[in-house]
Amino acid sequence: MVARVRTVAFQGIEAVPVDVQVMIAPGKVGMHIVGLADKAVAESRERVQAALHASGLSMPSKKVTVNLAPADLPKEGSHYDLPIALGLMAALGAVPGDMLASFVVLGELSLDGTIAPVAGVLPAAIAANGEGKGLICPFACGPEAAWAGKDMDIVAPRSLIAIANHFRGTQVLSRPEAVIRAAARDLPDLADIKGQESAKRALEVAAAGGHNLLMAGPPGSGKSMLAQRLPSILTPLTPKELLEVSMIASVAGELAEGKLTDRRPFRAPHHSASMAALVGGGLRARPGEVSLAHNGVLFLDEFPEFSPQTLDALRQPLETGDCMIARANHRVTYPARIQLVAAMNPCRCGMAGEPGYRCARGERCRADYQARISGPLLDRIDLRIEVPAVSASDLIRPDQAEKSAAVAARVARARAMQSDRFERLGITGCTTNAHCAPAAIEEIARPDAAGLSLLRDASEKLGFSARAYHRVLKVARTLADLDASETVGRIHLAEAISYRMSAERAAQAA
């Protein structure tokens, strides 16, 4: 007799069905696991035997064969422990096998028979719900799985004994409730920053339209403080975005206690991060920081200190909104629609261009340092601003700056206008101006006659690429939304062009 239990393997955030087949037959005593299993799956043999013994069940004095089908699909991770154990218990008659047929099972076993949390429960639950099946998962992951569907049958036991008693009817396990993490109330506030009004304006524009932002300025000017306060003015995740973000975090094992959060991700990796850490990869092709920041912000402080190859790896995700990791034996695609916010010093010494300071290396110091960032990557950054040093008069000024709540209200109104416009025009898969297709942005951001003349002159003088032209239109559309204007005027285009110009190009244009 062969007992069958359904589980899943993960390819990116997609859960692929896997059939766990357990057979007890005469032969040499022992358990054999076949089906292209990795080291963690092969070691489940010892964990399963110890957990069964701790639960009062003994291994049969026969040959036990476990086949993970399809046999040519790589199996990775510790979540195969529980389906293998339940398949063995069904083969021994400890649990009814026909009841297991309507469930997808995943979980890691401890040696004492308790069930430990695993990564990927939310994608597995969504896949199981799509097949019309229930889910058996660790108790700690139950709140995460409950988001897959209100009517879905979910069993979240603490141990093997609990699940055996549940199927026998001697103990009833209640369905877990979906839990959302409470919003943080201690987010840094924009009111903490004194001065830097133009930088705050650029931060508001970036938040309203989801635009990429680069801040350059001397040390201590407040670039990192500004970036850290961006989450306080961003809108919450929509239900669809919430599930997308949570599925990636689930696969990466970063959902604490199975609680989801509607806060947009804010990832800030150190500049020593490798290319695999930033865009994803490694032996199991795990999601990188760019995917963990999906529908949120990726903040790169000390921008030129990242290796040039690592930074250039961001060019494709910034353009397409996803990150494809290709290896010789498999290919995985993770969503990666991010808002890039970067901060940098103007040169290696950090003080180039400051009044009263003269760099020993001269202009070459600035040129060499900024050359670490490639032109194609800079072309994908919508807003480029200089953040000057804060003056003493700003620091001692007694009045308080505008709070994040007031800015967040304007950002929310602008984003609501964008969502309504895209819905009215039938544009799907787009929620902000920054991610709008070129053909659509030409339609919704068509400037008036004065604005069109300004845009034409600026494009010729500054040598805008086609990408730069459309990104200027996107920023202008966002500025018009902040003003609650349906028409993109000359004033909006003038401000959008100013964000696009570096100091050298501004001088050249003047």
C-alpha positions, 0 to 999 in steps of 0.5 A: 500500500502507498500513502500519498500526501500533497506538498509543494516545492517553491520556484520563486514565489510560485508553489509547484505541487509535489506528491509525497509517496510513502510505501512500507514493504519487506526488505532491509530495515531503514528509510530511503528518500528519493526524488532529487532531494537536497541535504535538508530533505535527506536529513528529514529521515532522522528528524521524522524518526525521532519525532515519531518516537517522541510521539509514541510511534515506532518505525516499522521493522521493514523497508520504508521508501519515500518518493517525492514526485515529480522525481526530476524537480529539485526538492529543497528545504525542511518543510518536507518533514511534516508531509513525510511524517504524515504519509508514514503515519497514514501508511501505519494507520495512525491517521486516516489517509483519505482525510489527508487527500484534501490537504496540502501539508508543509512543516518542519519537525523538531526531535520532540515531535513539535512542528517548527515554522517554515518559509513559504506558507502564504504562497503554499496556502494560495496555491492550495486554495486555488486547487480547492484544498485545505492546508496543514501548516505549523501553528506559528504560520497559521495567521499567515495562511489564513490570508489565503481565503476565508472559507479555506480549511486550515489546520495549524497544529503544534505537534504530531500528537495534536494533528493525530488527535484532530483527525481522530476526533478527540481534539478539535483544532480551531481555524487560525485567524488572519493577523496584521501587524500593528502600524508603527507609531514611532516613525521618524517625522519630517518635522525633525529636519530643520531647513532643507525645504527644497529637499523635502519638496523633492521627497514629497514629489518622489513619494507622490509618484513613486519616482526614483530619487538621488540626493547629493551633498556633503556629510551631515547635510541630512540626506540619510535623515530625509530618506529614513523619513520617507516611509512616514509619508508613503501610503499604505499597501493596497490589498493586492500589493499586500499579498504580493509583498507578503508572498516574497517575505514569506518565501524569504522567511521574513514574516514574523509570527505570521503577521502581515503588515500594510507598511511599504517595505523599506530596505537599506542594505550596506554598500558592501552587499554583493550582487547576489544579495542585492538582486537575488541568487545564491545556491537556492536563488533566493530573493534579493534586497531589490525583490524584498523592497517590492512595492516599497523603497530601496535606499542605497546610502553611500551610492558610489561605494557600491561596486559598479557591477552591483549597481548596474545590475539594478538597471533591468529591475528598474525598467521592467519591474521584475528580477529574473535570476537565470542559472544553468539548471533553473530560472526564477523570476521575482517581482521587483517594482521598487522606488530607488532612493540613493544618497551620495557625497559629491566627491571622495572627500565629501566637500566638493563645491562647498563655499570656502573649501578647496579639494586637494585633488581638484575637479578630478576628485569629483569626476572620478567619484561620480564616474562610478555611477554609470550613465544608463543607471543615472538616466533611470533616476527621475529626481536628482537634487543637491542637498547643501549643508545646513546653516546655523540660522536653520539649526537655531530657528525656533519654529517647527517644520511641517509634520509628516502627517500633513505631507502624507495627506497630500501624497495620498490625495495625489496617489488617489488621483492617479489610481482613479485616472488609471482605472478610468482609462482602463490601464491595469497593473499601474498605480503610480505615474513612475510606472506608467507606460510611455504611450499612456504617459504621453496621453495623460501628461500632454502639456499645454502650448507653453509647456510643450515649447519649454519641453522642446527647448530643454530637450534640445539643449540638454540632450534628453534621451527618449527615456529622460523625455518620458520621465520628465513628463511623469514627474510633471504629471505628479507635480500637477497631481499634487496641485490637483490640476488635470492639466500639465502646465509650464510651471510643472514642466519647469520644476520637473526639468530642474530635478533632471538637471545636474549642476553642470547641465544647469550652468550649461543651460543658463 
